[in-house]
Amino acid sequence: MKDLVLRTLLYDFYGELLNEHQKHIYEDYVLNDLSLAEIAQENGISRQGVHDLIKRCDKTFESYESKLHLVEKFENTKELVREIKNLVEDYKVNANQESLVKVENIAQKILNEM
């Protein structure tokens, strides 16, 4: 997964666990695409301070993800839903009963993982 996409997903899932200052800096860097220098100037801190804070946030998110696997589960579920969508399209075109059985199995798999 691309670095920016992964950072955004991690922020979406775990961002509320940061304090307001951390959230503001991280959002400016990842979501608003501001440079370290721009963020440092806006917040009255050093560029190195911004860099260190972002790295700490990344490590914090990675730690949460290694324990909770929320992003991994989200991505897996998204892929299963895509598979269901394809099977439904196949059923609409070919009236293939096997597609319905597969949809049911995938749906059960999703429910079991929740």
C-alpha positions as CSV (number, residue, x, y, z in Angstrom):
1,M,0.0,0.0,0.0
2,K,1.3,3.4,-0.8
3,D,2.8,5.4,2.1
4,L,0.3,8.3,1.9
5,V,-2.7,6.0,1.6
6,L,-1.5,3.9,4.5
7,R,-0.9,7.0,6.6
8,T,-4.3,8.3,5.8
9,L,-6.0,5.0,6.7
10,L,-4.0,4.8,10.0
11,Y,-5.0,8.3,10.8
12,D,-8.7,7.6,10.0
13,F,-8.7,4.7,12.4
14,Y,-6.4,5.9,15.2
15,G,-6.2,9.6,14.8
16,E,-8.7,10.3,17.6
17,L,-6.2,8.8,20.0
18,L,-3.8,11.7,19.4
19,N,-3.9,14.9,21.4
20,E,-5.1,18.1,19.6
21,H,-1.6,19.4,18.9
22,Q,-0.5,16.0,17.4
23,K,-3.7,15.8,15.3
24,H,-3.2,19.4,14.0
25,I,0.4,18.8,13.0
26,Y,-0.3,15.3,11.5
27,E,-3.3,16.6,9.5
28,D,-1.3,19.5,8.1
29,Y,1.5,17.1,7.0
30,V,-0.5,14.1,5.7
31,L,-3.9,15.5,4.8
32,N,-3.1,19.1,3.9
33,D,0.2,18.3,2.2
34,L,2.1,21.1,4.0
35,S,5.9,21.0,4.2
36,L,7.7,20.5,7.5
37,A,9.0,24.1,7.2
38,E,5.4,25.5,6.6
39,I,4.1,23.6,9.6
40,A,7.0,24.6,11.8
41,Q,6.5,28.3,10.9
42,E,2.8,28.1,11.5
43,N,3.2,26.5,14.9
44,G,6.2,28.3,16.1
45,I,8.3,25.2,16.5
46,S,11.4,23.8,14.7
47,R,11.3,21.8,11.5
48,Q,13.0,19.0,13.4
49,G,10.3,19.2,16.1
50,V,7.6,18.7,13.4
51,H,9.6,15.8,11.9
52,D,10.0,14.1,15.2
53,L,6.3,14.5,16.1
54,I,5.2,13.0,12.8
55,K,7.6,10.1,13.2
56,R,6.3,9.5,16.8
57,C,2.7,9.6,15.5
58,D,3.6,7.1,12.7
59,K,5.2,4.7,15.3
60,T,2.1,5.1,17.5
61,F,-0.2,4.2,14.7
62,E,1.9,1.3,13.7
63,S,1.9,0.0,17.2
64,Y,-1.9,0.3,17.4
65,E,-2.3,-1.5,14.1
66,S,0.1,-4.3,15.1
67,K,-2.2,-5.0,18.1
68,L,-5.6,-4.2,16.7
69,H,-5.3,-4.9,12.9
70,L,-8.2,-2.5,12.1
71,V,-6.8,-1.3,8.8
72,E,-5.9,-4.9,7.8
73,K,-9.4,-6.1,8.6
74,F,-10.9,-3.1,6.7
75,E,-8.9,-3.8,3.6
76,N,-9.7,-7.5,3.7
77,T,-13.4,-6.8,4.1
78,K,-13.3,-4.3,1.2
79,E,-11.7,-7.1,-1.0
80,L,-14.4,-9.5,0.0
81,V,-17.2,-7.0,-0.8
82,R,-15.6,-6.5,-4.2
83,E,-15.7,-10.3,-4.7
84,I,-19.4,-10.4,-3.7
85,K,-20.1,-7.6,-6.2
86,N,-18.5,-9.5,-9.0
87,L,-20.3,-12.7,-8.0
88,V,-23.7,-10.9,-8.0
89,E,-22.9,-9.5,-11.5
90,D,-22.1,-13.0,-12.6
91,Y,-25.4,-14.2,-11.2
92,K,-27.3,-11.5,-13.0
93,V,-25.7,-12.4,-16.3
94,N,-25.5,-16.2,-16.1
95,A,-28.0,-17.1,-13.4
96,N,-25.2,-19.2,-11.9
97,Q,-26.5,-20.7,-8.6
98,E,-22.9,-21.4,-7.6
99,S,-22.3,-17.7,-7.4
100,L,-25.0,-17.4,-4.8
101,V,-23.5,-20.1,-2.7
102,K,-20.1,-18.3,-2.9
103,V,-21.8,-15.0,-1.9
104,E,-23.4,-16.7,1.1
105,N,-20.0,-18.2,2.1
106,I,-18.2,-14.8,1.8
107,A,-20.9,-13.1,3.8
108,Q,-20.6,-15.7,6.5
109,K,-16.8,-15.2,6.5
110,I,-17.2,-11.4,6.9
111,L,-19.7,-12.0,9.8
112,N,-17.4,-14.4,11.5
113,E,-14.5,-11.9,11.4
114,M,-16.5,-9.2,13.1
